[in-house]
Amino acid sequence: MVLPVPHASYLPMFTRLTGHYETIVPHLLDRPTINYRRERVDTPDGDFLDLDWYDHPTDARRLVILSHGLEGSSQGAYIVSAARYFARHGWHALAWNCRSCSGEINRTRKLYSHGQSEDLEHVVNHALATGRYDRIVLVGYSMGGNLTLKYLGTAGRDVPAEVTHGVAFSAPCFIEHSVDSLERPDNWIYKRKFYRALAAKVRAKEAQFPGLVDLTALDRIGVWRDFDRAFSSVIGGYDDLEEYYAYLSSGNYVGDTAVPVLIVNALNDPIVPEACTPCALGKTHPLITVEQPRRGGHVGFPLRGRPHNGMDERALAFVSRR
Protein backbone atom coordinates (compact mmCIF):
# COMPACT_ATOMS: atom_id res chain seq x y z
CA MET A 1 0.00 0.00 0.00
CA VAL A 2 1.05 3.61 -0.51
CA LEU A 3 0.80 5.96 2.45
CA PRO A 4 1.36 9.57 1.31
CA VAL A 5 0.42 11.05 4.70
CA PRO A 6 3.50 11.64 6.89
CA HIS A 7 3.98 9.29 9.80
CA ALA A 8 3.97 10.97 13.22
CA SER A 9 7.70 10.30 13.56
CA TYR A 10 8.50 12.62 10.67
CA LEU A 11 7.76 15.85 12.52
CA PRO A 12 10.35 18.35 11.26
CA MET A 13 12.61 20.26 13.61
CA PHE A 14 11.03 23.46 12.31
CA THR A 15 8.08 23.91 10.02
CA ARG A 16 9.87 25.60 7.10
CA LEU A 17 12.89 23.38 6.65
CA THR A 18 13.96 22.62 3.10
CA GLY A 19 14.97 19.25 1.76
CA HIS A 20 18.60 20.38 1.61
CA TYR A 21 18.55 21.52 5.22
CA GLU A 22 17.05 18.22 6.36
CA THR A 23 19.61 16.35 4.30
CA ILE A 24 22.77 18.19 5.32
CA VAL A 25 22.33 19.48 8.86
CA PRO A 26 21.65 16.12 10.61
CA HIS A 27 25.01 14.88 9.30
CA LEU A 28 26.86 17.92 10.66
CA LEU A 29 25.49 17.78 14.19
CA ASP A 30 27.46 16.11 16.96
CA ARG A 31 26.65 12.45 17.37
CA PRO A 32 27.45 9.99 20.13
CA THR A 33 30.44 7.74 19.65
CA ILE A 34 29.99 4.02 19.30
CA ASN A 35 32.31 1.14 20.10
CA TYR A 36 31.94 -1.51 17.43
CA ARG A 37 33.52 -4.94 17.40
CA ARG A 38 35.12 -5.31 13.97
CA GLU A 39 35.29 -8.55 12.05
CA ARG A 40 36.76 -9.05 8.59
CA VAL A 41 35.22 -11.74 6.40
CA ASP A 42 36.38 -12.98 3.03
CA THR A 43 34.05 -13.04 0.05
CA PRO A 44 33.75 -15.94 -2.39
CA ASP A 45 35.56 -13.95 -5.10
CA GLY A 46 38.64 -13.27 -2.99
CA ASP A 47 37.74 -9.88 -1.58
CA PHE A 48 36.87 -8.86 1.98
CA LEU A 49 34.11 -7.06 3.88
CA ASP A 50 34.56 -5.34 7.23
CA LEU A 51 31.65 -5.93 9.59
CA ASP A 52 31.09 -3.76 12.65
CA TRP A 53 29.05 -5.39 15.41
CA TYR A 54 27.26 -3.55 18.20
CA ASP A 55 26.35 -6.27 20.65
CA HIS A 56 23.47 -6.04 23.09
CA PRO A 57 24.54 -7.02 26.60
CA THR A 58 21.76 -9.60 26.98
CA ASP A 59 21.28 -12.93 25.25
CA ALA A 60 18.78 -11.44 22.79
CA ARG A 61 18.64 -13.39 19.56
CA ARG A 62 17.44 -10.53 17.34
CA LEU A 63 19.73 -8.78 14.87
CA VAL A 64 19.32 -5.71 12.66
CA ILE A 65 21.68 -5.51 9.68
CA LEU A 66 22.35 -1.91 8.63
CA SER A 67 23.47 -0.98 5.11
CA HIS A 68 24.98 2.46 4.44
CA GLY A 69 24.69 4.79 1.48
CA LEU A 70 27.01 5.80 -1.35
CA GLU A 71 30.49 6.58 0.00
CA GLY A 72 29.19 6.06 3.52
CA SER A 73 30.33 3.62 6.17
CA SER A 74 29.37 2.09 9.50
CA GLN A 75 30.43 5.39 11.11
CA GLY A 76 27.72 7.41 9.34
CA ALA A 77 25.51 9.43 11.66
CA TYR A 78 22.35 7.62 10.56
CA ILE A 79 23.99 4.19 10.96
CA VAL A 80 25.30 4.98 14.45
CA SER A 81 21.89 6.36 15.42
CA ALA A 82 20.10 3.21 14.24
CA ALA A 83 22.57 0.85 15.92
CA ARG A 84 22.18 2.64 19.24
CA TYR A 85 18.39 2.95 18.94
CA PHE A 86 17.85 -0.72 18.14
CA ALA A 87 20.26 -1.73 20.92
CA ARG A 88 18.27 0.32 23.42
CA HIS A 89 15.27 -1.77 22.42
CA GLY A 90 16.94 -5.15 22.86
CA TRP A 91 18.52 -5.81 19.47
CA HIS A 92 22.03 -6.64 18.36
CA ALA A 93 23.20 -4.52 15.42
CA LEU A 94 25.54 -5.28 12.54
CA ALA A 95 26.71 -2.35 10.41
CA TRP A 96 28.63 -3.67 7.44
CA ASN A 97 30.92 -1.69 5.17
CA CYS A 98 30.74 -2.06 1.40
CA ARG A 99 33.96 -2.89 -0.44
CA SER A 100 36.47 -0.01 -0.12
CA CYS A 101 34.30 1.86 2.42
CA SER A 102 35.93 0.77 5.69
CA GLY A 103 39.11 2.83 5.30
CA GLU A 104 41.04 0.37 3.13
CA ILE A 105 40.82 -0.20 -0.60
CA ASN A 106 39.46 -3.63 -1.49
CA ARG A 107 41.40 -6.38 -3.25
CA THR A 108 39.47 -7.14 -6.43
CA ARG A 109 38.78 -5.18 -9.60
CA LYS A 110 35.24 -4.51 -8.41
CA LEU A 111 34.49 -1.66 -6.07
CA TYR A 112 30.85 -1.71 -4.95
CA SER A 113 27.60 -0.58 -6.49
CA HIS A 114 23.91 -0.03 -5.89
CA GLY A 115 23.25 -3.45 -7.41
CA GLN A 116 25.87 -5.63 -5.71
CA SER A 117 23.39 -7.34 -3.41
CA GLU A 118 25.42 -10.56 -3.32
CA ASP A 119 27.64 -8.87 -0.73
CA LEU A 120 24.62 -8.24 1.51
CA GLU A 121 23.61 -11.86 0.97
CA HIS A 122 27.08 -12.91 2.14
CA VAL A 123 26.70 -10.77 5.26
CA VAL A 124 23.29 -12.26 6.06
CA ASN A 125 24.56 -15.81 5.61
CA HIS A 126 27.60 -15.09 7.76
CA ALA A 127 25.42 -13.72 10.57
CA LEU A 128 23.20 -16.79 10.39
CA ALA A 129 26.23 -19.10 10.46
CA THR A 130 27.16 -17.77 13.92
CA GLY A 131 24.07 -19.53 15.29
CA ARG A 132 23.34 -16.55 17.52
CA TYR A 133 20.17 -15.24 15.89
CA ASP A 134 16.64 -16.50 15.47
CA ARG A 135 15.48 -13.35 13.73
CA ILE A 136 17.14 -10.89 11.35
CA VAL A 137 15.75 -7.68 9.88
CA LEU A 138 17.41 -5.53 7.22
CA VAL A 139 17.45 -1.73 7.24
CA GLY A 140 19.18 0.23 4.49
CA TYR A 141 19.72 3.86 3.63
CA SER A 142 19.95 5.39 0.15
CA MET A 143 22.21 2.97 -1.79
CA GLY A 144 22.00 0.59 1.17
CA GLY A 145 18.23 0.73 0.96
CA ASN A 146 18.42 -0.16 -2.70
CA LEU A 147 20.74 -3.08 -1.87
CA THR A 148 18.31 -4.26 0.81
CA LEU A 149 15.37 -4.22 -1.60
CA LYS A 150 17.30 -5.89 -4.39
CA TYR A 151 18.57 -8.64 -2.09
CA LEU A 152 15.06 -9.45 -0.88
CA GLY A 153 13.70 -9.37 -4.43
CA THR A 154 16.40 -11.60 -5.89
CA ALA A 155 16.24 -14.01 -2.95
CA GLY A 156 12.46 -14.25 -3.21
CA ARG A 157 11.11 -17.36 -1.53
CA ASP A 158 14.65 -18.62 -0.98
CA VAL A 159 15.32 -15.92 1.60
CA PRO A 160 16.38 -17.50 4.93
CA ALA A 161 13.46 -18.09 7.25
CA GLU A 162 15.13 -15.98 9.94
CA VAL A 163 14.96 -12.87 7.73
CA THR A 164 11.53 -11.39 8.43
CA HIS A 165 11.45 -7.73 7.27
CA GLY A 166 13.19 -5.19 5.07
CA VAL A 167 13.17 -1.41 5.39
CA ALA A 168 14.62 1.13 2.95
CA PHE A 169 14.91 4.88 3.44
CA SER A 170 15.66 7.33 0.61
CA ALA A 171 16.23 4.46 -1.80
CA PRO A 172 16.81 5.24 -5.51
CA CYS A 173 14.84 2.23 -6.72
CA PHE A 174 15.14 3.37 -10.34
CA ILE A 175 18.69 4.66 -10.35
CA GLU A 176 18.62 6.57 -13.64
CA HIS A 177 16.24 9.16 -12.18
CA SER A 178 18.52 9.77 -9.21
CA VAL A 179 21.53 10.04 -11.52
CA ASP A 180 19.77 12.69 -13.57
CA SER A 181 18.68 14.58 -10.46
CA LEU A 182 22.34 15.26 -9.66
CA GLU A 183 22.38 17.60 -12.65
CA ARG A 184 19.99 20.03 -10.98
CA PRO A 185 21.88 23.27 -10.24
CA ASP A 186 20.93 23.14 -6.56
CA ASN A 187 22.42 19.64 -6.23
CA TRP A 188 25.96 20.69 -7.12
CA ILE A 189 27.22 20.05 -3.59
CA TYR A 190 26.22 16.36 -3.68
CA LYS A 191 27.54 15.86 -7.19
CA ARG A 192 30.90 17.37 -6.25
CA LYS A 193 31.13 15.30 -3.06
CA PHE A 194 30.41 12.02 -4.84
CA TYR A 195 32.65 12.89 -7.79
CA ARG A 196 35.68 13.68 -5.64
CA ALA A 197 35.32 10.55 -3.53
CA LEU A 198 34.62 8.17 -6.40
CA ALA A 199 37.24 9.66 -8.71
CA ALA A 200 39.83 8.98 -6.01
CA LYS A 201 38.71 5.36 -5.84
CA VAL A 202 38.79 5.02 -9.62
CA ARG A 203 42.40 6.21 -9.55
CA ALA A 204 43.17 3.71 -6.80
CA LYS A 205 41.64 0.89 -8.85
CA GLU A 206 43.64 1.88 -11.92
CA ALA A 207 46.80 1.84 -9.79
CA GLN A 208 45.92 -1.68 -8.62
CA PHE A 209 44.91 -2.92 -12.07
CA PRO A 210 46.65 -0.90 -14.78
CA GLY A 211 44.57 -0.63 -17.94
CA LEU A 212 41.27 -1.19 -16.16
CA VAL A 213 39.93 2.26 -17.11
CA ASP A 214 40.98 5.32 -19.10
CA LEU A 215 41.79 7.95 -16.49
CA THR A 216 41.97 10.70 -19.11
CA ALA A 217 38.17 10.43 -19.32
CA LEU A 218 38.01 12.17 -15.92
CA ASP A 219 38.83 15.40 -17.75
CA ARG A 220 35.83 14.95 -20.03
CA ILE A 221 33.12 14.36 -17.43
CA GLY A 222 30.18 16.69 -17.94
CA VAL A 223 27.14 14.94 -16.50
CA TRP A 224 27.05 12.00 -14.13
CA ARG A 225 26.05 9.61 -16.90
CA ASP A 226 29.48 10.32 -18.42
CA PHE A 227 31.13 9.13 -15.21
CA ASP A 228 29.02 5.99 -15.09
CA ARG A 229 29.64 5.26 -18.77
CA ALA A 230 33.41 5.67 -18.49
CA PHE A 231 34.01 4.17 -15.05
CA SER A 232 31.16 2.73 -12.98
CA SER A 233 29.75 0.46 -15.67
CA VAL A 234 33.23 -0.59 -16.87
CA ILE A 235 34.40 -1.53 -13.38
CA GLY A 236 31.06 -3.27 -12.87
CA GLY A 237 31.58 -5.34 -16.02
CA TYR A 238 28.90 -3.74 -18.23
CA ASP A 239 29.27 -2.33 -21.74
CA ASP A 240 25.78 -0.82 -22.02
CA LEU A 241 24.87 1.98 -19.61
CA GLU A 242 21.11 1.38 -19.67
CA GLU A 243 21.67 -2.31 -19.02
CA TYR A 244 23.90 -1.35 -16.11
CA TYR A 245 21.24 0.96 -14.67
CA ALA A 246 18.66 -1.83 -14.97
CA TYR A 247 20.99 -4.12 -13.00
CA LEU A 248 21.40 -1.48 -10.29
CA SER A 249 17.70 -0.66 -9.86
CA SER A 250 15.95 -2.54 -7.07
CA GLY A 251 12.58 -1.48 -8.48
CA ASN A 252 13.11 -4.15 -11.14
CA TYR A 253 13.50 -6.89 -8.51
CA VAL A 254 11.72 -6.06 -5.25
CA GLY A 255 8.36 -7.25 -6.55
CA ASP A 256 9.53 -10.80 -5.88
CA THR A 257 10.04 -10.24 -2.16
CA ALA A 258 8.60 -12.89 0.12
CA VAL A 259 8.84 -10.81 3.31
CA PRO A 260 7.20 -7.48 4.25
CA VAL A 261 9.05 -4.45 2.91
CA LEU A 262 8.77 -0.77 3.83
CA ILE A 263 10.03 1.94 1.47
CA VAL A 264 10.13 5.50 2.81
CA ASN A 265 11.11 8.22 0.33
CA ALA A 266 10.47 11.83 1.31
CA LEU A 267 8.84 14.05 -1.28
CA ASN A 268 11.43 16.78 -0.58
CA ASP A 269 14.41 14.47 -1.07
CA PRO A 270 16.79 16.47 -3.29
CA ILE A 271 18.68 13.41 -4.56
CA VAL A 272 15.94 10.79 -4.96
CA PRO A 273 13.04 12.24 -6.97
CA GLU A 274 9.56 10.76 -6.82
CA ALA A 275 10.18 8.84 -10.06
CA CYS A 276 12.62 6.65 -8.10
CA THR A 277 9.84 5.31 -5.89
CA PRO A 278 7.96 2.14 -6.98
CA CYS A 279 4.53 3.56 -6.17
CA ALA A 280 2.76 1.13 -8.49
CA LEU A 281 4.12 -1.82 -6.53
CA GLY A 282 3.03 -0.18 -3.31
CA LYS A 283 -0.53 -0.03 -4.61
CA THR A 284 -0.75 -3.65 -5.70
CA HIS A 285 1.77 -5.76 -3.80
CA PRO A 286 0.50 -7.16 -0.47
CA LEU A 287 3.99 -7.18 1.08
CA ILE A 288 5.25 -3.77 -0.05
CA THR A 289 4.39 -0.58 1.84
CA VAL A 290 5.44 2.73 0.30
CA GLU A 291 5.40 5.91 2.38
CA GLN A 292 6.06 9.37 0.93
CA PRO A 293 6.21 11.89 3.79
CA ARG A 294 6.30 15.53 2.76
CA ARG A 295 9.50 16.14 4.70
CA GLY A 296 12.64 14.27 5.67
CA GLY A 297 15.18 15.18 3.01
CA HIS A 298 17.67 12.52 1.98
CA VAL A 299 18.46 10.19 4.90
CA GLY A 300 17.65 13.02 7.30
CA PHE A 301 14.23 12.81 9.01
CA PRO A 302 15.34 14.87 12.04
CA LEU A 303 13.32 14.92 15.23
CA ARG A 304 13.29 17.92 17.53
CA GLY A 305 14.84 17.34 20.93
CA ARG A 306 15.56 13.64 20.53
CA PRO A 307 18.85 11.75 20.32
CA HIS A 308 17.61 9.71 17.35
CA ASN A 309 15.77 10.37 14.09
CA GLY A 310 12.43 9.48 12.54
CA MET A 311 13.96 6.66 10.53
CA ASP A 312 14.91 4.83 13.72
CA GLU A 313 11.39 5.03 15.12
CA ARG A 314 9.69 4.03 11.89
CA ALA A 315 12.03 1.12 11.19
CA LEU A 316 11.60 -0.38 14.65
CA ALA A 317 7.83 0.05 14.52
CA PHE A 318 7.63 -1.69 11.16
CA VAL A 319 9.83 -4.68 12.00
CA SER A 320 8.01 -5.14 15.28
CA ARG A 321 4.86 -6.12 13.38
CA ARG A 322 4.67 -9.89 13.03
DONUVO-987455 format. One record per residue (C-alpha): x, y, z; residue in three letters. Coordinates in steps of 0.5 Angstrom, whole numbers, plus 500, padded with zeros to 3 digits. Last residue first. Layout:
N
<r <X,Y,Z>,'ALA'>,
...
END
This chain:
322
<r <509,480,526>,'ARG'>,
<r <510,488,527>,'ARG'>,
<r <516,490,531>,'SER'>,
<r <520,491,524>,'VAL'>,
<r <515,497,522>,'PHE'>,
<r <516,500,529>,'ALA'>,
<r <523,499,529>,'LEU'>,
<r <524,502,522>,'ALA'>,
<r <519,508,524>,'ARG'>,
<r <523,510,530>,'GLU'>,
<r <530,510,527>,'ASP'>,
<r <528,513,521>,'MET'>,
<r <525,519,525>,'GLY'>,
<r <532,521,528>,'ASN'>,
<r <535,519,535>,'HIS'>,
<r <538,523,541>,'PRO'>,
<r <531,527,541>,'ARG'>,
<r <530,535,542>,'GLY'>,
<r <527,536,535>,'ARG'>,
<r <527,530,530>,'LEU'>,
<r <531,530,524>,'PRO'>,
<r <528,526,518>,'PHE'>,
<r <535,526,515>,'GLY'>,
<r <537,520,510>,'VAL'>,
<r <535,525,504>,'HIS'>,
<r <530,530,506>,'GLY'>,
<r <525,529,511>,'GLY'>,
<r <519,532,509>,'ARG'>,
<r <513,531,506>,'ARG'>,
<r <512,524,508>,'PRO'>,
<r <512,519,502>,'GLN'>,
<r <511,512,505>,'GLU'>,
<r <511,505,501>,'VAL'>,
<r <509,499,504>,'THR'>,
<r <511,492,500>,'ILE'>,
<r <508,486,502>,'LEU'>,
<r <501,486,499>,'PRO'>,
<r <504,488,492>,'HIS'>,
<r <498,493,489>,'THR'>,
<r <499,500,491>,'LYS'>,
<r <506,500,493>,'GLY'>,
<r <508,496,487>,'LEU'>,
<r <506,502,483>,'ALA'>,
<r <509,507,488>,'CYS'>,
<r <516,504,486>,'PRO'>,
<r <520,511,488>,'THR'>,
<r <525,513,484>,'CYS'>,
<r <520,518,480>,'ALA'>,
<r <519,522,486>,'GLU'>,
<r <526,524,486>,'PRO'>,
<r <532,522,490>,'VAL'>,
<r <537,527,491>,'ILE'>,
<r <534,533,493>,'PRO'>,
<r <529,529,498>,'ASP'>,
<r <523,534,499>,'ASN'>,
<r <518,528,497>,'LEU'>,
<r <521,524,503>,'ALA'>,
<r <522,516,501>,'ASN'>,
<r <520,511,506>,'VAL'>,
<r <520,504,503>,'ILE'>,
<r <518,498,508>,'LEU'>,
<r <518,491,506>,'VAL'>,
<r <514,485,508>,'PRO'>,
<r <518,478,507>,'VAL'>,
<r <517,474,500>,'ALA'>,
<r <520,480,496>,'THR'>,
<r <519,478,488>,'ASP'>,
<r <517,485,487>,'GLY'>,
<r <523,488,489>,'VAL'>,
<r <527,486,483>,'TYR'>,
<r <526,492,478>,'ASN'>,
<r <525,497,483>,'GLY'>,
<r <532,495,486>,'SER'>,
<r <535,499,480>,'SER'>,
<r <543,497,479>,'LEU'>,
<r <542,492,474>,'TYR'>,
<r <537,496,470>,'ALA'>,
<r <542,502,471>,'TYR'>,
<r <548,497,468>,'TYR'>,
<r <543,495,462>,'GLU'>,
<r <542,503,461>,'GLU'>,
<r <550,504,461>,'LEU'>,
<r <552,498,456>,'ASP'>,
<r <559,495,457>,'ASP'>,
<r <558,493,464>,'TYR'>,
<r <563,489,468>,'GLY'>,
<r <562,493,474>,'GLY'>,
<r <569,497,473>,'ILE'>,
<r <566,499,466>,'VAL'>,
<r <560,501,469>,'SER'>,
<r <562,505,474>,'SER'>,
<r <568,508,470>,'PHE'>,
<r <567,511,463>,'ALA'>,
<r <559,511,462>,'ARG'>,
<r <558,512,470>,'ASP'>,
<r <562,518,470>,'PHE'>,
<r <559,521,463>,'ASP'>,
<r <552,519,466>,'ARG'>,
<r <554,524,472>,'TRP'>,
<r <554,530,467>,'VAL'>,
<r <560,533,464>,'GLY'>,
<r <566,529,465>,'ILE'>,
<r <572,530,460>,'ARG'>,
<r <578,531,465>,'ASP'>,
<r <576,524,468>,'LEU'>,
<r <576,521,461>,'ALA'>,
<r <584,521,462>,'THR'>,
<r <584,516,467>,'LEU'>,
<r <582,511,462>,'ASP'>,
<r <580,505,466>,'VAL'>,
<r <583,498,468>,'LEU'>,
<r <589,499,464>,'GLY'>,
<r <593,498,470>,'PRO'>,
<r <590,494,476>,'PHE'>,
<r <592,497,483>,'GLN'>,
<r <594,504,480>,'ALA'>,
<r <587,504,476>,'GLU'>,
<r <583,502,482>,'LYS'>,
<r <586,507,486>,'ALA'>,
<r <585,512,481>,'ARG'>,
<r <578,510,481>,'VAL'>,
<r <577,511,488>,'LYS'>,
<r <580,518,488>,'ALA'>,
<r <574,519,483>,'ALA'>,
<r <569,516,487>,'LEU'>,
<r <571,521,493>,'ALA'>,
<r <571,527,489>,'ARG'>,
<r <565,526,484>,'TYR'>,
<r <561,524,490>,'PHE'>,
<r <562,531,494>,'LYS'>,
<r <562,535,488>,'ARG'>,
<r <555,532,486>,'LYS'>,
<r <552,533,493>,'TYR'>,
<r <554,540,493>,'ILE'>,
<r <552,541,486>,'TRP'>,
<r <545,539,488>,'ASN'>,
<r <542,546,487>,'ASP'>,
<r <544,547,480>,'PRO'>,
<r <540,540,478>,'ARG'>,
<r <545,535,475>,'GLU'>,
<r <545,531,481>,'LEU'>,
<r <537,529,479>,'SER'>,
<r <540,525,473>,'ASP'>,
<r <543,520,477>,'VAL'>,
<r <537,520,482>,'SER'>,
<r <532,518,476>,'HIS'>,
<r <537,513,473>,'GLU'>,
<r <537,509,479>,'ILE'>,
<r <530,507,479>,'PHE'>,
<r <530,504,487>,'CYS'>,
<r <534,510,489>,'PRO'>,
<r <532,509,496>,'ALA'>,
<r <531,515,501>,'SER'>,
<r <530,510,507>,'PHE'>,
<r <529,502,506>,'ALA'>,
<r <526,497,511>,'VAL'>,
<r <526,490,510>,'GLY'>,
<r <523,485,515>,'HIS'>,
<r <523,477,517>,'THR'>,
<r <530,474,515>,'VAL'>,
<r <530,468,520>,'GLU'>,
<r <527,464,515>,'ALA'>,
<r <533,465,510>,'PRO'>,
<r <531,468,503>,'VAL'>,
<r <529,463,498>,'ASP'>,
<r <522,465,497>,'ARG'>,
<r <525,471,494>,'GLY'>,
<r <532,472,494>,'ALA'>,
<r <533,477,488>,'THR'>,
<r <527,481,491>,'GLY'>,
<r <530,481,498>,'LEU'>,
<r <537,483,496>,'TYR'>,
<r <535,488,491>,'LYS'>,
<r <531,492,497>,'LEU'>,
<r <537,491,502>,'THR'>,
<r <541,494,496>,'LEU'>,
<r <537,500,495>,'ASN'>,
<r <536,501,502>,'GLY'>,
<r <544,501,502>,'GLY'>,
<r <544,506,496>,'MET'>,
<r <540,511,500>,'SER'>,
<r <539,508,507>,'TYR'>,
<r <538,500,509>,'GLY'>,
<r <535,497,514>,'VAL'>,
<r <535,489,514>,'LEU'>,
<r <532,485,520>,'VAL'>,
<r <534,478,523>,'ILE'>,
<r <531,473,527>,'ARG'>,
<r <533,467,531>,'ASP'>,
<r <540,470,532>,'TYR'>,
<r <547,467,535>,'ARG'>,
<r <548,461,531>,'GLY'>,
<r <554,464,528>,'THR'>,
<r <552,462,521>,'ALA'>,
<r <546,466,521>,'LEU'>,
<r <551,473,521>,'ALA'>,
<r <555,470,516>,'HIS'>,
<r <549,468,511>,'ASN'>,
<r <547,475,512>,'VAL'>,
<r <553,478,511>,'VAL'>,
<r <554,474,504>,'HIS'>,
<r <547,476,502>,'GLU'>,
<r <549,484,503>,'LEU'>,
<r <555,482,499>,'ASP'>,
<r <551,479,493>,'GLU'>,
<r <547,485,493>,'SER'>,
<r <552,489,489>,'GLN'>,
<r <547,493,485>,'GLY'>,
<r <548,500,488>,'HIS'>,
<r <555,499,487>,'SER'>,
<r <562,497,490>,'TYR'>,
<r <569,497,488>,'LEU'>,
<r <570,491,483>,'LYS'>,
<r <578,490,481>,'ARG'>,
<r <579,486,487>,'THR'>,
<r <583,487,493>,'ARG'>,
<r <579,493,497>,'ASN'>,
<r <582,500,499>,'ILE'>,
<r <582,501,506>,'GLU'>,
<r <578,506,511>,'GLY'>,
<r <572,502,511>,'SER'>,
<r <569,504,505>,'CYS'>,
<r <573,500,500>,'SER'>,
<r <568,494,499>,'ARG'>,
<r <561,496,503>,'CYS'>,
<r <562,497,510>,'ASN'>,
<r <557,493,515>,'TRP'>,
<r <553,495,521>,'ALA'>,
<r <551,489,525>,'LEU'>,
<r <546,491,531>,'ALA'>,
<r <544,487,537>,'HIS'>,
<r <537,488,539>,'TRP'>,
<r <534,490,546>,'GLY'>,
<r <531,496,545>,'HIS'>,
<r <537,501,547>,'ARG'>,
<r <541,497,542>,'ALA'>,
<r <536,499,536>,'PHE'>,
<r <537,506,538>,'TYR'>,
<r <544,505,538>,'ARG'>,
<r <545,502,532>,'ALA'>,
<r <540,506,528>,'ALA'>,
<r <544,513,531>,'SER'>,
<r <551,510,529>,'VAL'>,
<r <548,508,522>,'ILE'>,
<r <545,515,521>,'TYR'>,
<r <551,519,523>,'ALA'>,
<r <555,515,519>,'GLY'>,
<r <561,511,522>,'GLN'>,
<r <559,504,519>,'SER'>,
<r <561,507,512>,'SER'>,
<r <558,512,507>,'GLY'>,
<r <561,513,500>,'GLU'>,
<r <554,512,497>,'LEU'>,
<r <549,510,503>,'GLY'>,
<r <550,505,509>,'HIS'>,
<r <547,498,510>,'SER'>,
<r <545,496,517>,'LEU'>,
<r <543,489,519>,'ILE'>,
<r <539,489,525>,'VAL'>,
<r <539,482,530>,'LEU'>,
<r <535,479,535>,'ARG'>,
<r <537,473,539>,'ARG'>,
<r <538,477,546>,'ALA'>,
<r <543,474,551>,'ASP'>,
<r <544,481,554>,'THR'>,
<r <549,486,553>,'PRO'>,
<r <547,488,546>,'HIS'>,
<r <553,487,541>,'ASP'>,
<r <555,493,536>,'TYR'>,
<r <558,489,531>,'TRP'>,
<r <562,492,525>,'ASP'>,
<r <563,488,519>,'LEU'>,
<r <569,489,514>,'ASP'>,
<r <568,486,508>,'LEU'>,
<r <574,482,504>,'PHE'>,
<r <575,480,497>,'ASP'>,
<r <577,473,494>,'GLY'>,
<r <571,472,490>,'ASP'>,
<r <567,468,495>,'PRO'>,
<r <568,474,500>,'THR'>,
<r <573,474,506>,'ASP'>,
<r <570,477,513>,'VAL'>,
<r <574,482,517>,'ARG'>,
<r <571,483,524>,'GLU'>,
<r <570,489,528>,'ARG'>,
<r <567,490,535>,'ARG'>,
<r <564,497,535>,'TYR'>,
<r <565,502,540>,'ASN'>,
<r <560,508,539>,'ILE'>,
<r <561,515,539>,'THR'>,
<r <555,520,540>,'PRO'>,
<r <553,525,535>,'ARG'>,
<r <555,532,534>,'ASP'>,
<r <551,536,528>,'LEU'>,
<r <554,536,521>,'LEU'>,
<r <550,530,519>,'HIS'>,
<r <543,532,521>,'PRO'>,
<r <545,539,518>,'VAL'>,
<r <546,536,511>,'ILE'>,
<r <539,533,509>,'THR'>,
<r <534,536,513>,'GLU'>,
<r <537,543,510>,'TYR'>,
<r <537,541,503>,'HIS'>,
<r <530,538,504>,'GLY'>,
<r <528,545,506>,'THR'>,
<r <526,547,513>,'LEU'>,
<r <520,551,514>,'ARG'>,
<r <516,548,520>,'THR'>,
<r <522,547,525>,'PHE'>,
<r <525,541,527>,'MET'>,
<r <521,537,523>,'PRO'>,
<r <516,532,525>,'LEU'>,
<r <517,525,521>,'TYR'>,
<r <515,521,527>,'SER'>,
<r <508,522,526>,'ALA'>,
<r <508,519,520>,'HIS'>,
<r <507,523,514>,'PRO'>,
<r <501,522,509>,'VAL'>,
<r <503,519,503>,'PRO'>,
<r <502,512,505>,'LEU'>,
<r <502,507,499>,'VAL'>,
<r <500,500,500>,'MET'>,
END
